[in-house]
Amino acid sequence: MLKWALIFLVISIIAGFFGFSGVSAATATIARVLFGIALVIFLIFLVLALLAGQAVL
């Protein structure tokens, strides 16, 4: 998911450089949403791993 967020970020930067502000804004929004989803999934797995580690001990 982070890979796609980085791809959309690069597309946004390139589109902004060439003056396509609409495309740039749209891809930047997609990149921001994908990064947020990846961050939430990471935090969920982190909490689950910590809880599983405590259950083993």
N, C-alpha and C positions, 0 to 999 in steps of 0.2 A: 504494500500500500504506500509505503514511503517512496518507493521507486516511482510510482505514478505521480505522487505529489511533486517530486523533483522534476519529472518530465514536464508537467503542466507549468511549473514555475519557470523552467527554461523557455518554454513556448511563449509564456507571458512576457518575459524579458525581451525576447527576440521580436515579438509582435509590437511591443511598446517602442522598441528602437526604430522600427520601420514605420511607425505612425498609426498602426491599427489599434487605436485606444479601446474600441469595443471588444475586440478579440482579447486584448491584453487584460482588460478588467474581468472578462468572463473566465479566462483560464486562471487568473490569480485567485478568483473566488473558488474555483474547483480545487486548486492546490491547497487553499486554506482549509476547506472542508475535509479533504482527504487526510491532511495532516492532523486535524482535530480528531477524526475517527481513529486514526492509527494511534494517537496518544491515549485515547480512552481505552482502546483494546489493550495497549501495553500496561496501563494502570490496573485493569481488571486482572490480567494474567500475573502481574506482580503481587497483587493481594492474594490471589489464589495460591501462588507458589509459597508465599510466606505462611499462609494458613496450613498448607500441606506439610511444610517443614516443621511446624510446631506440632502437628499431629503425630509425626514420626518420632519426635523426641518424647 
